[in-house]
Amino acid sequence: MVAPSDFAADADFGGRPRTDRTDQILFWLGVAGWLAAMALTWPSSLSFGDEVGYVGEARLLLEGRVHPLANSPGVWVPTPSGGVAQYNLLLPLLIAPLLAVLPRAIFIGSILAAIVLCWMGSCVLRAWGRSPLWALIILAHPTIAILSRTVLADLMFALFAVLAWWSLGRSHRVATVLSFVGLIAIKPIGVTLAFALTVGEAARLWPEIRQRDARAMARIRLAMVAIAAGLVAMASSNLITTGRLWFGYRYLFLTTPPFWYTYLPSTGVSHLRSLLLNPPLLIAGIWPFWRRRDYGVVLLVLGMTLMMSFFFYVDFGKSALDSLVLSPRLILPAFAFLLIGYAECLAQLGHRIGHKVAAFFSTEVLAKLSRACLVLAPAIVAFGIGGRHKRWQEPMGQALAVATEVTSRLHVDELWLNYTAGKAGLLFRGRVRMLDDSGRPKVILCNSQDESYRASVVRFDCARPGYRLEASVNAFQVMVRDSD
């Protein structure tokens, strides 16, 4: 039986019929190529400041603690009762086992999230009668590629949003509850996305709800139960880590609230630029959901994008192109849905083009070319971005390798870091501490310049009384305490 695929004879350039099984094989071949490119350019250090917070909290959990010591690495918020974690507990819980086995294995979480997100996209497209191959544009998207190489919550956030919508639409009880719990617990704004999906689903089912249809009523009750479970999970984890019901985020450095109208000209324009250019006319991806009356997705995409357009921060890079790739990070759930809808639009466009060129070109050749492009694109993008990213990380990776060799030679299982060496040093196999005046550690890894990709070069003095320079790698210095 021939699946209703865009690569079937009457749907894709008039090519010969292809079975759904063939499309599935080609889809997983594209995923395998992307994964191979990731493996060849595996990250050697952290990239974003937020990762320091997540990994620092995971290290704290492995020490059997939830509240940091004065020199614990991470991002902590001072309170009258001591420091608390700024970020959520869910992601550190997920990466802690990987960190315990092998620090560089922590990137597996984001890589798996990207793959499952792409697979979910293929499931949606198949349900819409399209080939799963079109979902490979998700892995081929530069933003997905770079975030897959980090220990950030954004990809899992997007995955939980798609899973919540998909499972709720099919009334899968366990999957709905688990995905809503993940969506709400992983980021503070997750609860707003959960309500958007629920309200949108209620709007879609409103005629049935008015007639007291049992199945429609049961689905909305399921969503409310899932939201309640998510709120309980969020409140419980926050009580453990912060001692209160909400997250530990603090914006004391701002002169205005974190969401404010004055941020719209910069943040809002950046998000609008992404929706129009990354890829071109990505906003058109909302149309397939609107046409199918998936109002939950429409409300999530529009609501989240508008809400985050008033947020004080939007990610950026050194160039306009870097910023275009990084800026979707804070609206990635909306981006994920738009990419799925965009794939549907491309599939429909390919169908129309195929019929128009059938009289002039070999449709079989065009069909094979389109399949080849879709299968190869994820690996090409991942290898190109991964190679550049790995080259930027090389100094940090080399510094950690040298520091590891020094500690091994001196039979020391502890590495102390100055503030700017956190992204490199947090992947040390042993114990990690931040440099302070509380003691005289044996080995120190010091970075003499700012570690941020975006920041201008600022120099720091690594010289410390009683320590000698053991090794130097680029801006990093490995300092060893003189004999007592």
BADOPA-746632 format. One line per field, with one value per residue (C-alpha): residue number from 1; residue in one letter; x, y, z. Coordinates in Angstrom, 3 decimals. Layout:
BADOPA-746632
k: [NUM,...]
r: [a,...]
X: [X,...]
Y: [Y,...]
Z: [Z,...]
end
This chain:
BADOPA-746632
k: [1,2,3,4,5,6,7,8,9,10,11,12,13,14,15,16,17,18,19,20,21,22,23,24,25,26,27,28,29,30,31,32,33,34,35,36,37,38,39,40,41,42,43,44,45,46,47,48,49,50,51,52,53,54,55,56,57,58,59,60,61,62,63,64,65,66,67,68,69,70,71,72,73,74,75,76,77,78,79,80,81,82,83,84,85,86,87,88,89,90,91,92,93,94,95,96,97,98,99,100,101,102,103,104,105,106,107,108,109,110,111,112,113,114,115,116,117,118,119,120,121,122,123,124,125,126,127,128,129,130,131,132,133,134,135,136,137,138,139,140,141,142,143,144,145,146,147,148,149,150,151,152,153,154,155,156,157,158,159,160,161,162,163,164,165,166,167,168,169,170,171,172,173,174,175,176,177,178,179,180,181,182,183,184,185,186,187,188,189,190,191,192,193,194,195,196,197,198,199,200,201,202,203,204,205,206,207,208,209,210,211,212,213,214,215,216,217,218,219,220,221,222,223,224,225,226,227,228,229,230,231,232,233,234,235,236,237,238,239,240,241,242,243,244,245,246,247,248,249,250,251,252,253,254,255,256,257,258,259,260,261,262,263,264,265,266,267,268,269,270,271,272,273,274,275,276,277,278,279,280,281,282,283,284,285,286,287,288,289,290,291,292,293,294,295,296,297,298,299,300,301,302,303,304,305,306,307,308,309,310,311,312,313,314,315,316,317,318,319,320,321,322,323,324,325,326,327,328,329,330,331,332,333,334,335,336,337,338,339,340,341,342,343,344,345,346,347,348,349,350,351,352,353,354,355,356,357,358,359,360,361,362,363,364,365,366,367,368,369,370,371,372,373,374,375,376,377,378,379,380,381,382,383,384,385,386,387,388,389,390,391,392,393,394,395,396,397,398,399,400,401,402,403,404,405,406,407,408,409,410,411,412,413,414,415,416,417,418,419,420,421,422,423,424,425,426,427,428,429,430,431,432,433,434,435,436,437,438,439,440,441,442,443,444,445,446,447,448,449,450,451,452,453,454,455,456,457,458,459,460,461,462,463,464,465,466,467,468,469,470,471,472,473,474,475,476,477,478,479,480,481,482,483,484]
r: [m,v,a,p,s,d,f,a,a,d,a,d,f,g,g,r,p,r,t,d,r,t,d,q,i,l,f,w,l,g,v,a,g,w,l,a,a,m,a,l,t,w,p,s,s,l,s,f,g,d,e,v,g,y,v,g,e,a,r,l,l,l,e,g,r,v,h,p,l,a,n,s,p,g,v,w,v,p,t,p,s,g,g,v,a,q,y,n,l,l,l,p,l,l,i,a,p,l,l,a,v,l,p,r,a,i,f,i,g,s,i,l,a,a,i,v,l,c,w,m,g,s,c,v,l,r,a,w,g,r,s,p,l,w,a,l,i,i,l,a,h,p,t,i,a,i,l,s,r,t,v,l,a,d,l,m,f,a,l,f,a,v,l,a,w,w,s,l,g,r,s,h,r,v,a,t,v,l,s,f,v,g,l,i,a,i,k,p,i,g,v,t,l,a,f,a,l,t,v,g,e,a,a,r,l,w,p,e,i,r,q,r,d,a,r,a,m,a,r,i,r,l,a,m,v,a,i,a,a,g,l,v,a,m,a,s,s,n,l,i,t,t,g,r,l,w,f,g,y,r,y,l,f,l,t,t,p,p,f,w,y,t,y,l,p,s,t,g,v,s,h,l,r,s,l,l,l,n,p,p,l,l,i,a,g,i,w,p,f,w,r,r,r,d,y,g,v,v,l,l,v,l,g,m,t,l,m,m,s,f,f,f,y,v,d,f,g,k,s,a,l,d,s,l,v,l,s,p,r,l,i,l,p,a,f,a,f,l,l,i,g,y,a,e,c,l,a,q,l,g,h,r,i,g,h,k,v,a,a,f,f,s,t,e,v,l,a,k,l,s,r,a,c,l,v,l,a,p,a,i,v,a,f,g,i,g,g,r,h,k,r,w,q,e,p,m,g,q,a,l,a,v,a,t,e,v,t,s,r,l,h,v,d,e,l,w,l,n,y,t,a,g,k,a,g,l,l,f,r,g,r,v,r,m,l,d,d,s,g,r,p,k,v,i,l,c,n,s,q,d,e,s,y,r,a,s,v,v,r,f,d,c,a,r,p,g,y,r,l,e,a,s,v,n,a,f,q,v,m,v,r,d,s,d]
X: [0.000,1.404,1.412,-0.067,3.397,4.651,7.179,4.463,3.836,1.044,2.544,6.218,7.334,5.462,8.079,7.501,5.537,7.491,6.318,6.124,8.752,11.214,10.547,11.108,14.433,15.567,14.399,16.473,19.393,19.216,19.066,22.061,24.060,23.262,24.241,27.507,28.350,27.643,29.858,32.738,32.533,31.577,31.667,34.661,33.310,30.289,29.263,26.640,26.652,23.344,25.069,27.356,24.255,22.717,25.937,26.899,23.559,23.981,27.400,25.820,23.236,26.018,27.563,24.279,23.396,20.755,22.178,25.622,28.711,30.509,32.835,30.415,30.495,27.259,24.847,23.405,21.028,21.886,19.071,18.935,19.173,22.044,22.512,19.870,19.847,18.747,17.591,15.111,15.854,14.559,17.429,20.179,18.363,18.364,22.032,23.451,23.714,25.539,27.850,28.683,29.629,31.497,31.262,31.318,28.370,26.032,25.506,23.646,20.519,20.149,21.146,18.480,15.936,16.646,16.283,13.021,11.717,12.502,10.843,7.753,7.720,7.803,4.855,2.845,3.661,2.748,-0.577,-1.088,-0.333,3.185,6.490,8.485,11.519,10.287,10.766,14.529,14.480,14.206,17.638,18.952,17.978,21.109,19.517,18.650,22.170,23.926,21.584,22.064,25.681,24.806,23.450,20.531,16.859,15.552,15.459,13.818,11.393,10.413,10.161,7.875,5.622,5.248,4.759,2.117,0.138,0.468,-0.408,-3.324,-4.766,-4.798,-5.906,-2.856,-3.149,0.333,2.109,-0.028,0.654,4.397,4.831,2.838,4.876,8.090,6.766,5.781,8.733,11.571,11.051,8.907,6.933,6.091,2.848,1.651,2.335,0.433,-2.595,-2.315,-2.486,-5.415,-7.411,-6.753,-7.893,-11.034,-11.734,-11.322,-13.680,-16.130,-19.084,-18.649,-18.162,-21.408,-23.165,-21.491,-19.694,-18.034,-14.800,-14.315,-14.987,-12.602,-9.822,-10.124,-10.242,-7.080,-5.367,-6.379,-5.151,-1.858,-1.473,-2.185,0.453,2.919,2.257,2.752,6.028,7.240,6.291,7.867,11.181,11.293,10.580,13.510,15.971,14.806,12.587,9.632,7.066,8.625,11.917,15.034,15.389,16.479,16.659,17.938,20.344,17.445,15.956,12.603,10.696,12.034,8.940,8.467,7.290,10.644,12.238,9.908,11.947,14.986,13.705,10.490,12.273,14.810,12.050,10.175,13.353,13.761,10.186,10.638,14.180,15.219,14.209,12.457,8.789,8.907,5.784,3.860,4.311,1.368,-1.070,-1.298,-2.253,-4.826,-6.342,-6.714,-8.191,-5.247,-5.892,-3.679,-0.599,-1.715,-2.235,1.108,3.080,1.508,1.276,4.809,6.362,4.454,5.219,8.943,9.043,8.642,11.399,14.579,16.905,17.282,20.287,22.766,26.147,29.077,27.381,23.865,23.991,25.055,22.222,19.738,20.762,20.876,17.848,15.185,16.550,14.116,11.079,12.179,8.852,7.085,9.898,9.552,5.864,6.522,9.207,6.734,4.155,6.842,7.764,4.117,4.142,7.329,5.838,2.755,4.905,6.996,3.812,2.670,6.074,6.286,3.132,4.174,7.621,6.467,6.132,9.650,12.017,12.548,10.416,12.213,15.514,13.941,12.350,15.661,17.419,14.856,15.163,18.956,18.901,16.565,18.611,21.993,21.055,21.070,24.562,25.947,24.561,25.596,29.129,29.538,28.244,29.807,33.225,33.161,31.856,34.482,37.276,36.011,35.967,39.445,41.334,38.971,39.188,42.987,43.203,41.029,43.135,46.333,44.791,43.570,47.074,48.602,46.139,46.657,50.426,50.166,47.568,45.002,41.287,40.268,40.469,39.823,38.722,38.629,35.303,36.174,37.382,33.981,32.927,36.095,36.677,33.170,33.780,36.654,36.279,36.940,35.749,35.472,35.538,35.515,38.570,38.177,40.221,39.045,42.083,45.142,44.172,46.867,45.904,44.143,42.883,42.781,41.494,43.123,40.362,36.579,35.231,32.170,31.977,30.168,32.200,35.161,38.507,39.103,42.321,42.652,45.757,46.213,49.273,48.747,51.229,52.566,51.746,53.867,52.848,52.824,51.406,49.907,47.352,46.284,44.670,44.509,47.104,47.454,48.810,50.322,50.889,54.504,55.739,54.555]
Y: [0.000,3.386,5.976,9.435,10.890,13.936,11.592,9.365,9.292,11.860,14.119,14.731,15.736,12.798,10.304,6.600,5.425,5.084,3.287,4.847,2.351,3.760,7.283,6.128,4.531,7.703,9.781,7.804,7.903,11.700,11.581,9.223,11.595,14.501,12.438,11.399,15.053,15.841,12.978,14.146,17.671,16.761,19.799,20.065,22.724,24.798,27.726,29.842,31.362,29.638,26.273,27.108,27.414,24.124,22.108,23.722,22.690,19.151,18.956,20.095,17.302,14.754,16.023,15.304,18.968,21.378,24.567,25.776,26.375,29.679,28.306,26.004,26.574,27.689,30.610,31.319,33.931,35.354,35.266,35.984,32.236,31.666,31.087,29.287,28.025,30.565,27.921,25.081,21.694,19.486,19.834,19.371,16.220,14.884,15.579,14.612,10.860,11.655,14.054,11.352,8.856,11.172,14.992,15.438,13.039,15.743,16.995,13.781,15.262,18.116,15.916,13.361,16.162,17.446,13.968,13.248,16.689,15.902,12.493,14.145,16.483,13.468,11.933,15.133,15.334,11.689,12.324,15.177,12.905,14.162,12.387,12.266,13.406,16.987,16.937,16.810,20.575,20.727,19.154,21.214,24.467,26.313,27.264,23.638,22.602,25.025,24.462,20.700,21.315,22.928,22.038,24.449,23.830,25.316,22.197,20.134,23.001,22.919,19.131,19.119,21.684,19.585,16.390,18.078,19.222,15.881,13.695,15.893,15.823,12.032,11.812,9.771,10.097,9.193,10.992,14.094,14.305,13.671,16.174,18.876,18.265,18.679,21.771,23.517,22.439,23.180,26.963,29.568,30.490,26.827,27.200,29.906,27.600,24.784,27.041,28.255,24.682,23.896,27.026,26.496,22.879,23.970,26.525,23.852,21.514,24.214,22.907,19.449,20.924,22.889,19.629,17.990,15.491,12.980,12.632,16.374,16.981,14.164,15.704,19.100,17.436,15.548,18.833,20.404,17.381,17.529,21.243,20.594,17.843,20.193,22.933,20.482,19.251,22.803,23.965,20.912,21.277,24.982,24.412,22.022,24.321,27.853,27.395,28.982,28.078,29.938,29.865,31.619,34.066,37.567,40.700,43.128,44.625,45.963,49.405,48.212,44.900,42.032,42.321,45.936,47.934,49.679,46.388,45.968,48.039,45.793,42.388,42.501,43.505,40.694,38.085,39.542,39.374,35.713,34.881,36.548,35.487,32.324,30.645,33.079,33.586,31.099,32.753,31.020,27.849,28.880,28.472,24.634,24.707,27.452,25.607,22.479,24.496,23.678,26.835,25.709,25.894,29.204,30.691,29.329,30.664,34.116,34.448,33.317,35.413,38.501,37.915,37.395,40.466,42.498,40.606,42.453,39.998,38.442,36.360,37.886,37.250,39.101,39.639,40.036,36.438,35.142,37.079,35.682,32.161,32.762,35.022,32.254,30.514,32.146,31.410,27.945,26.178,28.571,28.070,24.279,24.409,26.898,24.631,21.730,23.928,25.323,21.786,21.212,24.400,23.307,19.884,21.474,23.837,20.901,19.123,22.092,22.665,18.998,19.169,22.399,21.186,17.718,18.752,20.191,18.216,14.677,14.493,11.335,13.230,16.138,13.778,12.041,15.392,16.682,13.536,13.721,17.369,16.623,13.633,15.365,18.825,18.013,16.481,19.348,22.018,20.147,19.571,23.176,24.732,22.041,22.527,26.267,25.844,23.228,25.508,28.255,25.787,24.342,26.662,25.708,22.020,22.131,24.028,21.444,18.618,20.227,20.921,17.314,16.048,18.245,17.128,13.486,13.854,15.487,12.933,15.653,15.096,18.714,21.706,25.305,27.863,31.592,33.040,33.159,29.536,28.081,26.985,24.943,23.727,22.496,19.442,18.314,14.680,15.399,17.944,21.576,24.696,28.409,30.367,32.435,33.335,30.374,28.206,27.392,24.790,22.711,23.356,26.379,26.815,30.525,32.219,35.592,36.923,36.976,33.619,35.006,34.650,37.967,40.076,42.228,40.992,41.935,40.840,39.484,38.928,35.264,35.876,34.673,34.751,31.330,29.808,29.085,28.829,25.134,25.380,27.945,27.333,30.418,32.694,29.901,29.346,26.288,27.424,25.036,25.874,26.110,23.599,24.370]
Z: [0.000,-1.032,1.738,1.039,0.659,-1.194,-2.718,-4.179,-7.909,-7.954,-5.316,-5.918,-9.391,-10.906,-9.661,-9.300,-6.245,-3.031,0.067,3.503,4.632,2.107,3.332,6.897,6.004,4.243,7.209,9.687,7.270,7.415,11.212,11.287,9.091,11.408,14.443,12.789,12.112,15.763,16.911,14.701,16.126,19.711,22.063,24.377,26.761,27.663,25.487,27.295,30.747,31.534,31.073,33.981,36.137,35.027,35.243,38.540,40.027,38.653,40.335,43.574,43.341,42.841,46.069,47.835,48.285,46.977,48.501,47.403,49.459,49.176,46.487,44.634,40.859,39.256,39.108,42.549,43.904,47.349,49.894,53.640,54.269,51.820,48.108,46.030,42.457,39.880,37.404,37.542,39.050,36.214,33.732,36.379,37.524,33.963,33.234,36.645,35.807,32.565,34.388,36.918,34.188,31.803,31.894,28.126,27.855,29.180,25.638,24.834,26.405,23.918,20.987,21.870,22.369,18.854,17.354,19.175,18.172,14.542,14.881,16.367,13.387,11.078,12.957,12.504,8.804,8.264,9.997,7.548,4.595,3.960,3.749,7.011,5.037,5.183,8.965,8.433,7.949,11.752,12.207,9.304,11.001,12.253,15.581,16.321,15.324,17.662,20.632,20.263,21.230,24.552,27.988,27.813,28.561,25.311,23.145,25.873,26.429,22.761,22.792,25.838,24.133,20.972,22.985,25.151,22.100,20.314,23.290,24.403,20.888,21.063,24.708,25.738,29.493,30.705,27.864,28.351,32.087,31.716,28.885,30.698,33.855,31.855,30.073,33.310,35.441,33.030,32.628,34.390,31.277,30.661,32.609,30.196,27.247,28.957,29.436,25.823,24.540,26.828,25.992,22.289,22.480,24.346,21.610,18.945,20.797,21.843,19.755,21.299,24.787,24.485,23.691,26.713,24.501,26.821,24.831,24.483,28.165,29.114,27.036,28.713,32.134,31.195,30.309,33.616,35.554,33.632,34.403,38.070,38.126,36.475,39.012,41.873,40.370,39.794,43.287,44.901,43.101,43.845,47.518,47.621,45.883,46.717,49.761,47.988,45.345,42.419,40.560,41.798,38.917,39.947,37.798,40.410,37.889,35.811,36.368,34.963,35.242,33.084,30.867,29.841,26.826,26.358,25.254,22.278,19.782,20.248,21.382,19.362,16.167,16.636,16.950,13.985,11.924,12.844,11.869,8.503,7.587,9.458,7.133,4.770,5.680,8.540,9.952,7.154,9.182,11.328,8.429,8.444,12.136,11.627,8.679,10.817,13.701,15.980,17.949,20.826,18.626,17.105,20.554,21.793,18.817,18.775,22.549,23.307,20.543,21.651,25.334,24.769,22.518,25.714,27.553,28.463,26.728,23.313,22.309,19.884,18.296,16.820,13.459,12.091,10.853,14.279,15.893,13.388,14.388,18.151,18.669,18.321,21.441,23.851,21.653,20.549,21.335,18.965,16.455,16.637,15.750,12.952,11.475,11.369,9.650,7.349,6.314,5.390,3.287,1.509,0.838,-0.689,-2.736,-3.972,-5.000,-7.092,-8.650,-9.592,-11.654,-13.359,-14.448,-15.451,-19.080,-19.301,-17.033,-15.894,-12.771,-11.667,-11.563,-9.692,-7.191,-6.482,-6.161,-3.663,-1.553,-1.617,-0.510,2.379,3.543,3.269,4.543,8.295,8.173,6.070,8.406,11.550,10.267,9.115,12.320,14.510,12.926,13.504,17.029,17.862,16.632,18.941,21.844,21.183,23.573,26.409,25.587,25.409,28.691,30.431,29.009,30.312,33.727,33.894,33.079,35.792,38.470,37.492,37.711,41.126,42.307,42.908,42.267,42.653,40.324,41.328,38.746,38.440,37.277,33.580,33.439,34.332,30.846,30.441,33.982,34.812,32.613,34.853,35.954,39.629,42.137,41.020,43.165,42.409,43.466,46.625,49.709,51.787,51.222,49.146,46.523,44.895,41.241,39.725,36.174,35.405,32.269,31.754,29.487,29.278,28.085,26.288,22.520,22.278,24.715,23.800,25.076,28.703,30.376,33.914,35.969,36.927,39.105,42.679,45.584,46.421,43.028,40.000,36.364,35.449,31.927,29.605,26.814,24.891,27.523,30.104,32.811,35.052,38.398,40.981,44.625,45.691,48.235,51.766]
end
